[in-house]
Amino acid sequence: MLLIKLMSKRRTWVCLFVSVYTVLLSLSWNLLKSVLSWYEIRESSSSSSAWSALYGSVLLGACFGVLSMVAALAVAVPATLVTWITVLVLLTFCGKPRKTLVLEGKKLTAEITGFVVKVLIKEGNIVAAVCAVLGYFALVRHHTEE
């Protein structure tokens, strides 16, 4: 009962949202530092820095793509729930029988989930590609400056 009452407060959702983004930002910062230290070690030990830059940029792109999908999921879940509840309430007010409402709810859940997953994957791929390209040029530029 206390958990339901606590989760119904807007402040709780805001704190949860901010804490998830704080954890994601911390993880991404630590990941960035570890990939850059790996790249510097590889750069000093071998002569093929272009391949090291490519590997590092692909790793950065993939990780930031996954992190962006997780961050977007933190936003998409509450919005999806509100949409789902609204449509079910509207179907109820239209006079749908209970069995039909359950079937429509199952179909609606499958459609909304499929749509959200498609959007998350598309956005994650875009972020991954942009981060990989920017990371590659940043690592190559860093190598040519030294």
TIDO-180968 format. One line per field, with one value per residue: x, y, z of N, C-alpha, C in turn; residue number from 1; residue in three letters. Coordinates in steps of 0.05 Angstrom, whole numbers, m for minus. Each point is the difference from the previous one (the first is absolute). Layout:
N
nxx = [X|...]
nyy = [Y|...]
nzz = [Z|...]
caxx = [X|...]
cayy = [Y|...]
cazz = [Z|...]
cxx = [X|...]
cyy = [Y|...]
czz = [Z|...]
num = [NUM|...]
residuo = [ALA|...]
//
This chain:
146
nxx = [17|21|8|m25|m3|23|m6|m21|20|m3|4|m14|m17|m1|m1|m18|m12|4|m7|m19|m6|1|m12|m17|m1|m1|m17|m13|3|m5|m20|m6|5|m14|m18|1|0|m19|m12|6|m8|m21|m5|8|m15|m18|6|m18|3|m1|11|19|2|1|16|15|m3|4|19|9|m3|9|18|6|0|12|18|0|1|18|13|m3|8|17|1|5|10|5|11|12|5|5|13|11|3|9|13|9|4|11|12|6|5|12|1|26|m8|0|m11|m15|m5|m1|m14|m15|m1|m3|m18|m12|3|m7|m19|m7|3|m12|m17|m2|0|m16|m14|1|m4|m19|m10|1|m9|m18|m5|m1|m13|m15|m3|m4|m14|m14|m3|m5|m14|m11|m1|m8|m17|m7|m1|m11|m13|3]
nyy = [m24|0|m23|m8|8|m12|m21|7|6|24|8|m22|4|25|m7|m17|18|18|m18|m8|25|3|m23|6|25|m10|m18|19|16|m20|m6|26|2|m23|7|24|m11|m17|21|14|m21|m4|26|m2|m22|10|m6|m18|26|m2|m25|9|22|m17|m17|20|10|m25|m5|25|m3|m25|7|22|m17|m19|18|8|m26|m5|22|m6|m24|14|12|m21|m12|22|10|m23|m1|26|m5|m22|12|21|m15|m15|23|10|m23|3|26|m12|m13|m4|m25|m12|m21|16|12|m24|m8|22|m3|m27|5|18|m17|m19|16|9|m24|m10|20|m2|m26|2|18|m15|m21|13|11|m24|m10|20|m2|m26|4|19|m15|m21|15|13|m24|m10|21|m2|m26|2|20|m14|m20|15|9|m26]
nzz = [0|16|m12|m1|25|6|m15|13|15|m10|25|6|m19|8|25|m7|m14|19|18|m17|m5|26|4|m20|10|24|m8|m14|21|17|m16|m3|26|3|m19|11|24|m9|m12|21|14|m16|3|25|0|m17|m25|2|3|m27|2|16|m16|m21|12|8|m24|m10|18|m4|m26|2|17|m14|m21|14|8|m25|m7|19|m7|m26|9|14|m23|m16|21|15|m22|m3|26|m1|m22|10|23|m14|m16|20|12|m22|m2|25|m4|m20|22|m2|m7|24|m12|m13|22|11|m21|0|26|m5|m20|16|19|m17|m9|24|11|m22|2|27|m4|m21|14|22|m15|m13|22|11|m24|0|26|m3|m22|11|22|m16|m17|19|12|m24|m8|24|m2|m25|6|22|m18|m18|22|6]
caxx = [m17|18|14|m19|m4|25|5|m20|9|16|28|13|7|22|25|8|9|26|20|7|18|25|15|8|21|24|9|11|25|20|5|15|27|13|6|22|25|6|10|27|18|2|14|28|13|0|1|m25|m19|m26|m17|m7|m20|m25|m10|m9|m23|m23|m7|m13|m26|m18|m7|m17|m26|m15|m7|m22|m25|m8|m10|m26|m19|m8|m20|m22|m17|m23|m17|m14|m21|m21|m14|m14|m22|m20|m15|m18|m22|m18|m14|m20|m22|m15|m19|10|m3|24|16|11|20|24|13|11|23|23|10|11|26|20|5|15|27|15|6|20|25|10|11|25|22|7|14|26|18|8|20|24|14|11|22|22|13|14|22|22|14|13|24|20|11|17|25|16|11|23]
cayy = [24|23|1|10|28|14|0|17|28|9|4|m26|m5|18|m10|m25|8|13|m20|m17|15|4|m25|m3|19|m10|m23|8|14|m20|m14|17|1|m26|m3|18|m11|m23|10|11|m23|m13|19|0|m26|m9|21|2|15|3|m22|4|21|m12|m18|16|15|m18|m7|23|3|m21|4|24|m7|m15|18|18|m15|m2|26|4|m19|12|20|m12|m17|14|11|m22|m8|20|m4|m25|3|19|m15|m19|15|9|m24|m6|19|m5|m22|m26|m21|m5|m19|15|19|m15|m7|25|7|m16|9|26|m4|m10|21|22|m10|m3|27|11|m14|10|28|m1|m12|20|22|m10|m3|26|10|m16|8|27|m1|m14|17|21|m11|m7|25|11|m16|4|27|m2|m14|18|22|m9]
cazz = [0|2|m25|m20|6|m6|m29|m14|3|m22|9|0|m28|m8|13|m13|m26|3|9|m23|m18|14|m2|m28|m5|13|m15|m25|5|6|m25|m17|11|m4|m28|m7|10|m17|m25|5|3|m26|m18|6|m4|m28|m20|m16|17|m13|8|29|0|m9|21|22|m7|m2|28|12|m13|9|28|3|m11|21|22|m9|0|28|8|m13|12|26|m7|m15|16|11|m22|m12|19|m1|m26|1|19|m12|m21|13|13|m22|m10|21|m2|m25|5|m8|21|14|m15|m23|11|6|m25|m11|17|m7|m26|4|14|m20|m19|12|6|m25|m10|17|m5|m26|3|16|m16|m21|13|10|m22|m9|19|m3|m25|4|20|m13|m19|15|15|m18|m8|23|6|m21|4|23|m7|m18|15|16]
cxx = [17|15|m17|m5|25|5|m21|8|18|29|16|10|23|26|10|12|28|21|8|19|27|17|9|23|26|12|13|26|22|7|18|29|15|6|23|27|8|12|28|21|5|17|30|14|0|0|m26|m21|m27|m19|m8|m22|m27|m13|m11|m25|m25|m9|m14|m28|m20|m8|m18|m28|m17|m8|m23|m26|m11|m12|m27|m21|m11|m22|m25|m19|m24|m19|m17|m22|m23|m17|m17|m25|m22|m16|m19|m24|m20|m15|m22|m24|m16|m20|9|m5|28|19|13|21|26|15|12|24|25|11|14|27|21|7|18|28|17|8|23|28|12|12|25|23|10|16|28|20|10|21|26|16|13|24|24|15|15|23|24|15|14|25|22|13|18|27|17|11|24|22]
cyy = [25|4|12|30|17|3|17|30|7|4|m27|m6|18|m9|m26|6|13|m20|m19|15|5|m25|m4|19|m9|m24|8|15|m20|m17|16|1|m26|m4|18|m10|m25|10|11|m23|m13|18|0|m26|m9|24|4|14|4|m23|3|21|m11|m18|17|16|m17|m8|23|3|m21|5|24|m5|m16|18|19|m15|m4|26|6|m18|11|22|m13|m17|15|11|m23|m10|19|m3|m25|3|18|m15|m20|13|9|m23|m9|18|m3|m24|m27|m20|m7|m19|13|20|m14|m7|25|9|m15|9|27|m1|m9|21|22|m10|m3|27|12|m13|9|27|0|m10|20|23|m9|m3|27|12|m15|8|27|0|m14|18|23|m10|m7|25|13|m16|3|28|1|m12|18|24|m7|m8]
czz = [0|m27|m22|4|m7|m30|m15|1|m24|8|0|m29|m9|13|m13|m28|2|9|m23|m19|13|m3|m29|m7|13|m15|m27|3|6|m25|m19|9|m5|m29|m9|11|m15|m26|3|3|m27|m19|6|m6|m29|m19|m15|17|m14|7|30|3|m9|21|24|m6|m3|28|13|m12|10|29|4|m13|19|23|m8|m1|28|11|m12|11|27|m5|m13|17|12|m21|m13|19|m1|m25|2|18|m12|m22|12|14|m22|m12|20|m2|m25|3|m9|23|11|m15|m25|9|7|m25|m13|16|m7|m27|3|13|m20|m20|12|6|m25|m11|16|m4|m26|2|16|m16|m21|12|11|m22|m11|19|m2|m24|3|19|m12|m19|14|16|m17|m8|24|7|m21|2|24|m6|m18|15|16|m18]
num = [1|2|3|4|5|6|7|8|9|10|11|12|13|14|15|16|17|18|19|20|21|22|23|24|25|26|27|28|29|30|31|32|33|34|35|36|37|38|39|40|41|42|43|44|45|46|47|48|49|50|51|52|53|54|55|56|57|58|59|60|61|62|63|64|65|66|67|68|69|70|71|72|73|74|75|76|77|78|79|80|81|82|83|84|85|86|87|88|89|90|91|92|93|94|95|96|97|98|99|100|101|102|103|104|105|106|107|108|109|110|111|112|113|114|115|116|117|118|119|120|121|122|123|124|125|126|127|128|129|130|131|132|133|134|135|136|137|138|139|140|141|142|143|144|145|146]
residuo = [MET|LEU|LEU|ILE|LYS|LEU|MET|SER|LYS|ARG|ARG|THR|TRP|VAL|CYS|LEU|PHE|VAL|SER|VAL|TYR|THR|VAL|LEU|LEU|SER|LEU|SER|TRP|ASN|LEU|LEU|LYS|SER|VAL|LEU|SER|TRP|TYR|GLU|ILE|ARG|GLU|SER|SER|SER|SER|SER|SER|ALA|TRP|SER|ALA|LEU|TYR|GLY|SER|VAL|LEU|LEU|GLY|ALA|CYS|PHE|GLY|VAL|LEU|SER|MET|VAL|ALA|ALA|LEU|ALA|VAL|ALA|VAL|PRO|ALA|THR|LEU|VAL|THR|TRP|ILE|THR|VAL|LEU|VAL|LEU|LEU|THR|PHE|CYS|GLY|LYS|PRO|ARG|LYS|THR|LEU|VAL|LEU|GLU|GLY|LYS|LYS|LEU|THR|ALA|GLU|ILE|THR|GLY|PHE|VAL|VAL|LYS|VAL|LEU|ILE|LYS|GLU|GLY|ASN|ILE|VAL|ALA|ALA|VAL|CYS|ALA|VAL|LEU|GLY|TYR|PHE|ALA|LEU|VAL|ARG|HIS|HIS|THR|GLU|GLU]
//
